[in-house]
Amino acid sequence: MKIELKKIHMENFKKVAKLSVDFGHLTKIYGQNATGKTTVEDAFMWCLFDKNSAGETKFQVRPLDSDGNQVDHVEIMVEATLEVDGREVVLSKVQKQNWVKKRGMKTETLQGNNNFFEIDGIPRKEKDYKEFVFNLVDEESFKLLTNPYVFASKKWKEQRSKLMKIAPEIDADTVIAANPEILSELSLALSLHSPEDLAARSKKALSEYKKQQSEIPARIDEVKKSMKDVDVAELELQKNALREQIAEIEQSEDDVAKQYEQHQKDSDDLMDLRFKLSDMERKANEETVSERSRLEELMTGKQYEIDKCNSQINALKRRISDAQGTISAYEKKRQELYEDWGKVKADTYLDAVEFDEDSTICPTCGQAYPADRIADMRADFERTKASRKKKWEEEHNAHLERISLDGNQCNNLIKQMKEKVKTAQSEFSDLEKKVLLYENEKAEMESELAKLPDRVDVSSHTEYQKLSREIEKKERMLSQVNSGAEMRQQLRVKKMGLKDELAIVEKEIVSADNSAAEERIDVLKTEMGEIAQKIADEEKMIYLLEEYTKEKMTLVSRMVNEKFGIVTWKLFDKQINGAIVECCECMVNGVPYSTLNTGHRIVAGLDIIRTLSEMHGVIAPIFIDNAEAVNDYNIPEMESQLVLLSVSEDKDLRVEKEE
């Protein structure tokens, strides 16, 4: 879909009484600050989405008078003529005030505003109007496609989510094909599970295998300790002793479990005591905290008023400075006009041309013309000379009059500016008084706040001291014992070693040799080798999955960046530990967007819009604010319509358009 803006007509919109702007493929709008350049874009967005160009729903739509009061009893109207895929569409929005005269009242009161809508001159309900606009293009997409600053201003996760939609979904075969020498081993696994599931499974398995690997050497040592000269009687004694040790360990495990339960109970009791102590302190400090919160809230309010007044004071300072600068410029202009008036006034008419006596002689016969003809010739000469003088005098007087008019206009403007300075200075003085008043009030509150104690001391209360002693006793007791978790692990390992040793002793009793111990050691060594291989396999799987992720990220980045011209996107970052993390940073020739100047940001934004337009299948008018930061040669060729808003010396809006 291609949307072009052909014309905007507005009446009583913001400070514009009446304005019509015709647009071409390239439209340049020039003017000083506050002359209404942004108002043109505001009017367009208000007509479509009931917001200004900054996306704000609450802004001053109604015009204001010279005193800053809104002008009532006028209709606000914006009419936008669009061309959508070659078809002309006229959208119109009118806002009227709703004045109501209530029963028993002499005057009307304002009861809000009513909006009225038309499409191609046909009245529409607001719901139907909004649905029509939405079917053209939704608001969020429209902002992305019409403002080169919008996309780059979004959070990086939103940008990345949008960019990921540009690249097509990459399947596992495509990633493997990019690096088959390393990744081909993953083909079968990835056909059954996702890379994320495989990585989670391998990391969990690797942790379990390493834990098992760390326990086997201790078990082998326990078996080796049991290998000695065979003495069956001695072995029987050993067997009984081992069984007793195992029984003791099992009893200890039960005791440790009880110890763990008691430790948890004591910890819970300690937590309850601390809650009671904290609650006692909280209740004792409630009144102080409440008063402190009240004073801090009041101080925050005063500080807000101070900041607000200071902000207004700064604005007045700028207004006074600007007005004084304008006065200085007009006074300089007035002096220049006065000097020009003096120079022009001093000019006198000079005409040194005299009658050519030779012109009275006939060039053919050489004799003088008749006297009456000569008289006519002299009369014509004098008339011509008098006419030249009269023309000079008229132009001379007109020049003086123009200078006088310009001088009077400068005087009037100087007078107006001085009145504005006087008014601003009066407001400035009032605001300074307000700031002083607020600061004094805030200082009084700070003094009251300083008098409040940080905390009410309840340590002398009997109940507080009793709770403190109980807490100290519990903490001392718990510091001398542990939860038993480490002990249970030690007992488990020791019991497993004793069982291994018991199994060997029982076998030795039967076989009367060390073959059982040696066989057990071989089994444990084989088990340790198998676990080592499993660890290697899982570590290799994790490495392959990391390489797979890197390769996929490279492909995604390439696919995304191929869609852009000068802009590139950094979508992944490598951390110090080698891990790959998601990110999203706009770059232009390797320079981050955040460090670009305004001109380069605009050019980058246009490149982004070109890609987003292809993605959405929508081409819409692009409004470029601060367009003075770019030149004609560095604005890229765009299929979209461009509207450049540039600051200039023009006091009134100047519009240039190119088809």
C-alpha positions, 0 to 999 in steps of 0.5 A: 500500500502506498499512502501520499499526503497531497494537502492539509488544510487547518483552521484554528488549530493551535496558533494557526488561524488558517493554513493550507499546505500542498505537498509534493514527493519532496516538500520543504517547510522553512521557518523560525522556531515557533512559526508552526512547522511542527504544527503541520505534522501535529495537525496530520497526526491529530486528524488520523489518531487524535495525538500530536507528533510526539504521541501525546493525547493531551496537548493544547489543540485550541488556539490561545489569545495574547494573554495565554487564555484559550479562544472559545466559540471557534471550531477547530478543523483539519482536513487531510487529502491523501492518495492511497494506491492512486485513489484520493481520500479526504479525511476531515476532523472538526472539534466543537465546544459543547456549551450548555445553558443550565436551567436557572442560569443566565450564562452558558457553561462549557461541557467539554468538546465534541468531535465530528468526522467525515470521509470524502465529505460523508459524515462518519461516526468516530468508531467507523472513522477510526476503523477506516484509518486502522484499515489503512495502517495501524497507529504503531506501524504508522509512527515507525514508517513516518518518523525517522527517530521513532524506531531508534528511540525504542528499548533494545528488546523491542527493536530486536523483537521487530528485527527478528521478524525480518529474518526468515526462520532458520532450521537446523539443517541450514545452520549445520550446512553452514559449518558441516565439518563441526556441526554434522554430528548434531543432525540426528539429535536436533531432529528430535530435540531443540538446541535449548533442550539438548543443552539443558539435558547435557549440563544436568548430566555433566553435573551428575557424572562429575559428582559420581566421578569425584566419589569413586577414588575414595571408594577404591581407596576403601577397597584397597585398605581391605586387601591383606593376608587372609585370616578367616577368623580375622575376616569374621571379626572384621565382618562383624565389626563392619556390620556394627559400624554400618548399624552405628552409621544408620543409627547416626543417620537417624540421629542426624535426621532428628538433629536436622529437624531440631535445627529447623525448629530452632531456626524457625523459633529464632525467626519468630522471635526476631519478627516479634522484636521487629514488630515491637520496634515498628509499633513504637516508631509508628507515630514518628514514622507517620510524622516523618512521612507527612513532613517529607511528603510536604517537603517534596510538594514544596520542592516540586513548587520550587522546581516548577517556579525555577523552571518558569524563571529559566523560561522567563530568562530565555524569553527576556534574553530573546526579546532583548536580542530582538530589541537590539537587532531592531534598534540596529536596523532602525539606526541603519534606516535612519542613516539610509534616510539621511543619505537619500535625503541629501541626494540632489537631482543632477542633469548635465545634459544640454540641448545639442545645437548641431541637431538643428542642422539638416545632415543632408543639405547642411542648412539650419531647420526652419525656426518653428521646427527648431522651437519644437525641438527645443520644447521636446527637449525641455519636456523630456528633461522635465519628465526625467526630473519629475520621475527622479523626484517621485522615486526619491520621495517614494524611497524616503517614504519606504524608509520611514515606514520601515523605521516606524515598523521598527519603532513599533516592534521595539515598543512591543518587545520592551512591553514583553520584557517589562511583563516578563520581568514583573512575572520574574519578580513574582516567581522569585518571591514565590521561590523564597516563600516556598524555600522558607516553608521548606526550611521550617519543615526541615527544622521540624524533621530534624527534631524528630528522633531517627528511632524511638529507643525501646531497649529499656522496655522489659519485654524488649530485653526479654526478647533480646535475651531469648534471641541471643540465647538461640543464636548462640545455640545455633552457632554451636551446631549445624543443620546436619546436611554435611554430616549426612553426606559424610555418613552416606559416603562412609556407609557406602565404603563400609558396605563395599568393604563388607562385601569384600570381606564376605567374599574373602571369607568364601574364597579366602583370597583377594580376588574379590577386592581386585575384582571390585577395584576393576569394576570401580575403575571400569565404572570410572572410565565409563563415567570419564567417557560420558563426561567427555561426550557431554562436554563435546555436546555442549561445545557443539551446541555452543558452536551451533548457536554461534553459527545460527547467530551469525546467519541471523545477523547476516540476514537482518543486515542484508535488508539495510543499506548503511545501517548494521545491527549488532544483535549478539555480544560475546561475554568475557566467559565466552557466553553469547548473549542477546543485544541490539545496537544500531551502528553506522559505519561501525559508529553506535547510533547513540554517538551520531550527530542529528544529520547522521541519525536522520539518514540512519532513520530513513534507512530503517524506515525503507526496510520497515516499509518493505516489511509492512508493505506500506509506504507512507509520508515521512516527516523529518524534524530538524531537517536543517541538519542534513543536506540535499546530497546526503538524503537518500532516494526514498520511494516514500514522500518526504516532508522536511521541517527546517529552521530558517530566518523566515518569520512566516512559513515558507513551503517548497515542493518538488514532484 
